[in-house]
Amino acid sequence: MRARVVAIIQARMGSTRLPGKVLRELGGRPVLEWVAEAAGAAAEIDDVVVATSNLAADDILAEWCRRRGVDVVRGSESDVLSRFVLAATETRADAIVRLTADCPLLDPVLIDQVIGIWRREPDLAYVATTLERTLPRGLDVELISRAALEHADRIAIAHDRVHVTSSLYAAHSEAARAGVIVAPSSAHLRVTLDVEQDAALLDALVPLLPSQPRWRDVVRVLEAHPEIVALNAGVAQKELEAG
């Protein structure tokens, strides 16, 4: 029987640096819609679910999902890992793909490539585009086997419960893992949505992309427009320990 792979989109309204960002309009539709559509377009994904918190502030996210027919699971606001375990359990997943709702330009082809590696080698605990970052930040795709997710839930503490997968790729981890690497590297580019500068870049970039952009389209346009790249070039990524 074919293993069941579920995309879990991590989403909340309470971002400290850019509140409400996941429902911010981008190219005429909410950022979360971009992410859900990318997940749904991946041929290797069997189901898509949004994992949000049970805080009242996230009721609007749950309602958005219900109106659009997207499954939603709600749990702890601070213990994100427990949310993923709950979503994996409720959807009967054999593996989950972790996506975050602040990455609107996710590429279904990358999602399928990551899943394809795991389907060919299901003993892998973790497959990702981020083990060695060679793609722009914001095109991140992580697959975790169900067994590895449950193991992480047993051992993870502190910031590892916020970042869900960090205990699996830590230097001391013995989890079997594989990564997707592309060349030449475009890891210096940033298309995630965390601060206002990121929003400015995405607003400038999206009109220049095809209607269903792939990661190579994103890189091509940004390389042709250094003035757009400059809009968020100075943004520092939060450290893992910062939550």
N, C-alpha and C positions, 0 to 999 in steps of 0.2 A: 504493500500500500504506500502511496506517495506521502511523504512527510508533510505535515501541515505547517506552513510558515505564515505568521501573522505580523503585519506592520503595526507597531504601537507608536503613536505620535504623542510625545510628551508636550503638554500644553498647560499654561496657566496665565491668568490675567495680571498677576502681581509682580511682574518683573521690577527689580529695584532700579534698574538703569533706564528702562523705557516701558513704563506701565501700559498694559493694554496692547502691546505690540502685535500679538498673534491675531488680533482682529483688525489691525490697521489696514487701510485700503492700499493696495498696490496694483497699479494697472487696472483699476476699476473693480477689484474683488479683494476680499480679505486674505491676508497672508496665509491663514490656516487653510483656506480653500486651495491655494496653490499646492500646499504640502499634501493635503488629502488626495488631490487629483494625481499628483506624481506617484504616490503610493498605489493608488488604484490602477494606474496605467502600467505598473510593473507586472509582467506576465507570470512571474514566479510567486507573487503574493496571493495568498488564499483568502485573506480577510484584512480589514483595516479597522483599527479601533483607536480612539483618542483617550488617553489617560490623563485626567485632570484631578484637581483636588476636590475635597468635599466642603471647601469654604464657600460661603454665600457669594463671594466675589466671582467665583467661577461658575455660578448658575448660568450666566449668559453664554458661556462656552458650551455647557451641556445642552442648552436650548438650541444654540446654533447647530450642533450636531444632530439633534433630533429632527429639526426642520429639514435637514439635508440628507437624512437617512444614514448618517454615520454613527456607528456604534460608539458608546462612551462608557468608560469605567471611571469611578471616582474613589479616591482614597486619601491617604495622608498627604498634606501639603509639603511637609519637610522630608518625609521618608519616601523619596521617589521610587526607590528600588521596590518597596512593598507594593506600590501601585502597579509596577510592571509584572510582579509575580501574580497579583490579582488578575490583571488583564490576560496574562498567559493561561492562567487556570480557567477563567471564564470562557476563553475562546478555544480551549483544548489545543494549544499550540505545541508543536514539537520543537520549534525554534521561533524566536521573535527577531524582528528587525527594528532596532531603535532609531526613530527619527525624531527630530525636534521641530516644534511648530514655528520656530524663528528662522527656518531655512527654506525660503520659498522657491529657490531655483534647483531643488533636488531633481536628479536625473533618473528616470525609471530604468534606463539602460545600466547605470551603475548599480542600482538596487538589484537588478537581475543578475549582474555579474557576481556580486557578493553572494547572493543566494546560490547561484550555480556552483561556486566553489564548494560551498557547504554540502550541497546535494551530492556532489561527486565524492566528497570526503566527510561524511556525517560524524566522524569521530572528533572533528574539530570543535572546540568549545566556543571559539570566537573568530569571526572573519570581519574585516573592516577596511575602509578606505583610509583609515587614520593611524594605523600602526606606524607607518612612516609616511608623514603627510607630504604628498606631491600634488594634491588638488587644492583648489581654493577652499579656505575655511567657509563652511556653509553648504558644502556638498557632501557632508559626512553621512556615511551609511555604516551601521554596525549590526552584525548578526550575532546572536547569542543562542546557543542551544538551550533547550529547556533544562537539561541537567546542570549546565553551567550557571544558568540564572538562579536555580534553586540553591546551588552551592554558594554563589555570591551572597544570596540572602542569608545563609547561615553564618558566613564569616565577616561580612562587611560591617564596618563601623564608621562613624563620623562622616567625612565628606564622601566616602565611597558609597554611602546610602543615597546621597544626593545625585551623584554622577552615574549611578547604576552600573556601569561597566568598568569603572576604573580599577577595581580590585583584580579584574581579569587580565588587564594589560600592564599592570605594575611590574617593575623590574623583578620582584621576587616571585611573581606568579608562575606556577607550573602549568597553567592552562595551555592546551594545544591551540595554536592560533595561526592565522594566515592573513596576509594583507594584499590589497590591490595597489600597485604602484604604476604610475604613468610617467612618461618622459617626453619632452622636457618638463621639469617641475613648474607648477604655477602656484606653489604653496604660499607665495608672498601675497596673493590676492585674497580679498575678503568679501564674501557675499552673504554673510549671515546678518541678522537684524538684532542688534543688542543696544545700540545707542543712536542718537539723532544723526550722527555722521553716516552710519550704516543706512539709515532710511534715505538720506540724501543720495547716496550712491545708487541704491536700488531704484529710486524714483527716476534717476537719470539713465540707468542702464536698461530697464525693462522695455521702454519704447524702441530701443535699437535691436532687440532680440526677436527671433521668429516666434510665432504663437506657441509652439511647443519646444522650447529651447533645450538643447543638450549641453553637456558640460563644455564641449569644445566650442560651441557658440558663445558661451559666457566668457571663456578665456580669450577667444578671438576678438570679441568686441572690446573687452577691457584692454587688451594689448594695443588695440588701435586707438584707444582714447585714454591716454595717461591723465588727462584732466579729470576724468571720472574716478580713476584709481586713487587720485590724490585726495578725494573727498573723505575717505576714511583711513588713509594710509597711516595716520598717527594713532589709531585706536589700539589700545593694549588689551589683549584678551585677559579675562579674569583668571587668576590662579585657581587650580583645583581646590585648594584648601579654603578658598573664599566662598565656596558653596555655589 
